[in-house]
Amino acid sequence: MKEKIRKLLPEIEWIHDPGLREKVLASYEDALKTGGWTPEDMERIPFTLLIPDCPASYLTHVRGVTRMAKLAMDEFNTLYATAGGKFRMDNDTLVAGALLHDVGKLVEYEKAPDGRTVKSQNGRDLRHPFSGTVIALRNGCSTAIGHIIANHAHEGDGTLRSPEGVLVNKADFMNFESIKSFLGMK
Protein backbone atom coordinates (compact mmCIF):
# COMPACT_ATOMS: atom_id res chain seq x y z
CA MET A 1 0.00 0.00 0.00
CA LYS A 2 2.81 2.43 0.82
CA GLU A 3 4.21 2.27 -2.73
CA LYS A 4 0.79 3.14 -4.17
CA ILE A 5 0.51 6.10 -1.78
CA ARG A 6 4.03 7.22 -2.69
CA LYS A 7 3.11 7.18 -6.41
CA LEU A 8 -0.15 9.09 -5.85
CA LEU A 9 1.56 11.66 -3.61
CA PRO A 10 5.01 12.19 -5.16
CA GLU A 11 5.42 15.32 -3.00
CA ILE A 12 6.29 12.94 -0.14
CA GLU A 13 9.77 12.85 -1.68
CA TRP A 14 10.14 16.56 -0.86
CA ILE A 15 10.53 15.52 2.79
CA HIS A 16 14.28 15.25 3.39
CA ASP A 17 14.14 13.08 6.53
CA PRO A 18 13.48 9.45 5.46
CA GLY A 19 12.06 8.67 8.91
CA LEU A 20 9.48 11.43 8.59
CA ARG A 21 8.59 10.27 5.08
CA GLU A 22 7.82 6.84 6.56
CA LYS A 23 5.66 8.41 9.30
CA VAL A 24 3.64 10.33 6.70
CA LEU A 25 3.19 7.15 4.66
CA ALA A 26 2.21 5.22 7.81
CA SER A 27 -0.33 7.93 8.66
CA TYR A 28 -1.92 7.61 5.22
CA GLU A 29 -1.94 3.82 5.41
CA ASP A 30 -3.56 3.99 8.87
CA ALA A 31 -6.24 6.48 7.76
CA LEU A 32 -7.07 4.57 4.57
CA LYS A 33 -7.41 1.27 6.43
CA THR A 34 -9.43 2.84 9.25
CA GLY A 35 -11.76 4.55 6.78
CA GLY A 36 -12.12 1.48 4.57
CA TRP A 37 -10.58 3.14 1.49
CA THR A 38 -7.93 2.13 -1.03
CA PRO A 39 -5.18 4.51 -2.12
CA GLU A 40 -6.88 4.85 -5.52
CA ASP A 41 -10.06 6.05 -3.80
CA MET A 42 -8.25 9.30 -3.01
CA GLU A 43 -8.63 10.17 -6.70
CA ARG A 44 -12.43 9.72 -6.46
CA ILE A 45 -13.27 11.09 -2.99
CA PRO A 46 -14.36 14.74 -3.22
CA PHE A 47 -12.08 17.00 -1.23
CA THR A 48 -15.11 18.57 0.45
CA LEU A 49 -18.75 17.75 1.03
CA LEU A 50 -19.53 21.48 1.30
CA ILE A 51 -19.48 21.91 -2.49
CA PRO A 52 -22.24 19.88 -4.19
CA ASP A 53 -20.79 17.61 -6.88
CA CYS A 54 -17.32 18.84 -5.97
CA PRO A 55 -15.20 18.83 -9.14
CA ALA A 56 -11.86 18.29 -7.34
CA SER A 57 -10.71 15.09 -5.70
CA TYR A 58 -9.17 14.67 -2.27
CA LEU A 59 -5.87 13.80 -3.97
CA THR A 60 -5.84 16.90 -6.21
CA HIS A 61 -6.64 19.12 -3.23
CA VAL A 62 -3.92 17.70 -0.97
CA ARG A 63 -1.36 17.95 -3.74
CA GLY A 64 -2.50 21.51 -4.56
CA VAL A 65 -2.26 22.68 -0.96
CA THR A 66 1.15 21.05 -0.54
CA ARG A 67 2.55 22.49 -3.75
CA MET A 68 1.22 26.01 -3.10
CA ALA A 69 2.39 26.06 0.53
CA LYS A 70 5.87 24.86 -0.45
CA LEU A 71 6.19 27.46 -3.20
CA ALA A 72 5.21 30.17 -0.72
CA MET A 73 7.67 28.83 1.88
CA ASP A 74 10.52 28.70 -0.63
CA GLU A 75 9.87 32.31 -1.67
CA PHE A 76 9.53 33.41 1.96
CA ASN A 77 12.78 31.69 2.96
CA THR A 78 14.60 33.27 0.00
CA LEU A 79 13.26 36.77 0.66
CA TYR A 80 14.04 36.67 4.38
CA ALA A 81 17.39 34.86 4.11
CA THR A 82 19.22 38.01 5.18
CA ALA A 83 17.32 38.21 8.48
CA GLY A 84 19.86 36.02 10.28
CA GLY A 85 17.82 32.83 10.14
CA LYS A 86 15.14 34.25 12.42
CA PHE A 87 12.44 33.97 9.75
CA ARG A 88 13.20 30.58 8.20
CA MET A 89 10.45 27.98 7.84
CA ASP A 90 11.22 24.28 8.08
CA ASN A 91 10.72 22.35 4.82
CA ASP A 92 9.97 18.96 6.37
CA THR A 93 7.48 20.31 8.89
CA LEU A 94 5.63 22.29 6.22
CA VAL A 95 5.54 19.52 3.59
CA ALA A 96 4.48 16.82 6.08
CA GLY A 97 1.85 19.12 7.61
CA ALA A 98 0.49 20.06 4.19
CA LEU A 99 0.37 16.45 3.01
CA LEU A 100 -1.44 15.42 6.19
CA HIS A 101 -3.66 18.47 6.72
CA ASP A 102 -6.77 16.59 5.49
CA VAL A 103 -5.75 13.01 6.34
CA GLY A 104 -8.61 12.95 8.87
CA LYS A 105 -11.11 13.21 6.01
CA LEU A 106 -10.29 9.59 5.20
CA VAL A 107 -12.07 8.66 8.45
CA GLU A 108 -14.50 11.60 8.44
CA TYR A 109 -15.97 10.30 5.17
CA GLU A 110 -17.30 6.91 4.11
CA LYS A 111 -18.76 5.42 0.98
CA ALA A 112 -22.56 5.10 1.10
CA PRO A 113 -24.22 1.98 -0.37
CA ASP A 114 -25.13 4.01 -3.49
CA GLY A 115 -21.46 4.98 -3.98
CA ARG A 116 -21.71 8.58 -2.77
CA THR A 117 -19.19 9.92 -0.27
CA VAL A 118 -20.93 10.90 2.98
CA LYS A 119 -20.04 11.76 6.58
CA SER A 120 -19.20 8.72 8.69
CA GLN A 121 -20.18 8.38 12.32
CA ASN A 122 -16.62 9.36 13.17
CA GLY A 123 -17.06 12.45 10.99
CA ARG A 124 -20.29 13.38 12.76
CA ASP A 125 -18.51 13.08 16.10
CA LEU A 126 -15.15 14.66 15.21
CA ARG A 127 -14.13 16.93 12.35
CA HIS A 128 -11.06 15.98 10.35
CA PRO A 129 -8.61 18.41 12.03
CA PHE A 130 -9.06 16.42 15.25
CA SER A 131 -9.06 12.90 13.82
CA GLY A 132 -6.18 13.79 11.50
CA THR A 133 -4.08 15.05 14.39
CA VAL A 134 -4.65 11.79 16.28
CA ILE A 135 -3.70 9.73 13.21
CA ALA A 136 -0.47 11.68 12.65
CA LEU A 137 0.57 11.61 16.31
CA ARG A 138 -0.10 7.88 16.73
CA ASN A 139 2.10 7.26 13.71
CA GLY A 140 5.02 9.16 15.22
CA CYS A 141 4.68 12.62 13.68
CA SER A 142 5.76 15.53 15.85
CA THR A 143 3.41 17.83 17.71
CA ALA A 144 4.58 20.61 15.32
CA ILE A 145 3.02 18.64 12.47
CA GLY A 146 -0.01 17.84 14.63
CA HIS A 147 -0.36 21.57 15.26
CA ILE A 148 -0.59 22.28 11.52
CA ILE A 149 -3.27 19.62 11.06
CA ALA A 150 -5.27 20.68 14.13
CA ASN A 151 -5.24 24.36 13.21
CA HIS A 152 -5.47 24.36 9.40
CA ALA A 153 -9.27 24.90 9.30
CA HIS A 154 -11.57 27.27 11.16
CA GLU A 155 -10.84 25.40 14.41
CA GLY A 156 -7.51 27.23 14.38
CA ASP A 157 -8.97 30.70 13.89
CA GLY A 158 -8.07 32.90 16.82
CA THR A 159 -5.06 30.74 17.75
CA LEU A 160 -1.41 31.48 17.15
CA ARG A 161 -0.56 29.24 14.20
CA SER A 162 3.06 28.30 13.57
CA PRO A 163 4.60 29.99 10.50
CA GLU A 164 4.30 26.71 8.57
CA GLY A 165 0.72 26.39 9.82
CA VAL A 166 -0.13 29.85 8.48
CA LEU A 167 0.99 28.87 4.98
CA VAL A 168 -0.92 25.57 5.02
CA ASN A 169 -4.05 27.37 6.25
CA LYS A 170 -3.82 30.02 3.54
CA ALA A 171 -3.04 27.49 0.77
CA ASP A 172 -5.99 25.36 1.90
CA PHE A 173 -8.41 28.27 1.77
CA MET A 174 -6.98 29.60 -1.49
CA ASN A 175 -7.85 26.24 -3.05
CA PHE A 176 -11.27 25.94 -1.40
CA GLU A 177 -12.40 29.55 -1.93
CA SER A 178 -11.12 29.70 -5.53
CA ILE A 179 -13.09 26.61 -6.52
CA LYS A 180 -16.19 28.01 -4.82
CA SER A 181 -15.70 31.27 -6.71
CA PHE A 182 -15.33 29.48 -10.06
CA LEU A 183 -18.60 27.70 -9.31
CA GLY A 184 -20.37 30.96 -8.39
CA MET A 185 -20.82 29.98 -4.73
CA LYS A 186 -20.69 32.38 -1.80
N, C-alpha and C positions, 0 to 999 in steps of 0.2 A: 504493500500500500504506500509506503514512504516514497518509493521511486515514482509512482503515479502522481503523488502530491508534488514532488520536486519538479516534474515535467510541467504540471499545470501552473505552478507558481515559481517560475525560474528566478524571480527576484530573491528567493531564499539564498541564492548564491552570493548576493550582495552582503550578506552577513559574514564578516571576516572570521569570527570565532567558530570553529567547527562544532564545539560543544553546544553553543547557542543555536546553531542551525539544527542540530539534532533535537533540541528542546522544542523548537518551533514545529518541526515535523511531528514530534511526539504529541504536541498539543493538537495539531490538526487530526492526527490519527485517532486520538482519544475522542475529540468532538464528533468526528464522522461516525465512529462506532457507537458512541452514546446516542447520537441522533438517528441512527439507522440509515445513514447515507453512504454512498460510494464517492470516491474522489470525483468521478465524472459528473455526479449530480451537482457539483458546484457550478458547472456550466449551465445548468437548467434552473436552479433555485433563483428566484428573483432576489435582488439585493435588499429589497424592502417590500413590505406588505402595505405600506402607506400610499403607494402609487398603484392604482388599479392597472392590471396588465403591464406591470413594470417591464420596460424594454431592455433592461440591463441585468445581467446575471450577477450572482454573488461573486463569482470568480472575476468578472470584468471590474466590478466595483473595488474589490480588495486590491487588485493589481493597479487600478487607477489611483486609489488613495496612496498606495505605497510609492508609486512612481512620482506622483506630484509632490508628496511630502519629501522624498529624497532629493528631488530637483531643488526644492526650496531650501532644504538644509545645506546642500552643496553650495548654493549661491550665498546663503547667509554666512557659512563658514569662510568662504573666499572673501566676502566683503569685510568681515570683521576680523580677519586674520591678524591685522596690525594692533588689535586691542589686547595683546599680551596673553592670549589664550583664555581670557575671562569669558568670552562669548563664543565658545566652540561647542556645538552639539555633537553628541556621540552617534556615529553611524549605526552601530549594531543595535543600540537601544531604539533608535528611531525606526529602522527597517523592521526589526522584530515586532515592535509595538504596532506599526502600520499593518504588517501582515496579519497580526492577530487581533486587530481592533474589533472585528466582527465575528471572531471565531465562535462566540456564544450563540450566534444566530443558527448555527448547526444543531443546537439543542433547543433553541427557542422556536424553531420551525419543525414541522413534520409534514409528511406527504399524506394527504387525505385519500380515502378509498377511490375517489374520482380522479386522482392524480394532481389535484391542486396543492399548492404549498399553503399551509395554514399554521396558526399558532398552536404549539404543543401545550400540554399541561404545564411543563416546565416554563414555557414562554409566558403563560398566563400568570405564573407565580413570580418569576424573576425575568427582568429584561436582560438582553444579551450583554450589556456592560458588566453585570454582576456574574452571570454564569461564565462568561469568557475569562474574567479575571481568575475565577476558581480553576478553570481548566488550565490556564497558563501557569499558575502558581503550583498546582499539583504535578505539573510536568517539569518543574525545576526552573522556570523563568523567574527572573528577579522581580522584586517589588516595584522597581522603576518601570519595568515593562507592564506589570499589573496596573500601575498607576495610569499609564497611557490608555489601556483598555477600559478601566473603570471610569475614566473621566473624558472619554472621547465624544460622548453624546451629551444631551442636555443634563444628565445626572451630574456632569462636571461643571456646569455653569455656576458661577459664584465661588468656585474653588480656585486655588492657585495651581494651575497646571504646570508641569515641567516644560522647559523649552521644546523638547521633542513632542510632548503631549499637545502643545499649542499647534504645532504644524500638522499633526495627525488630525486634530479636531477641525482645523480650517480646511484641509484637503478633503476630509470626509464631507463637510457641508458644501464645499465648492462642487463636488460631484453630485450630491443629493439635490441641492438647490438649482443647479444648472439643468439637470434633467427635468425637474419640475417646471422650470421656466420654459424649456423647449416644448413641453407638453401643455403649456398654458394653464398650469395649476398655480394657485396661491400658496 
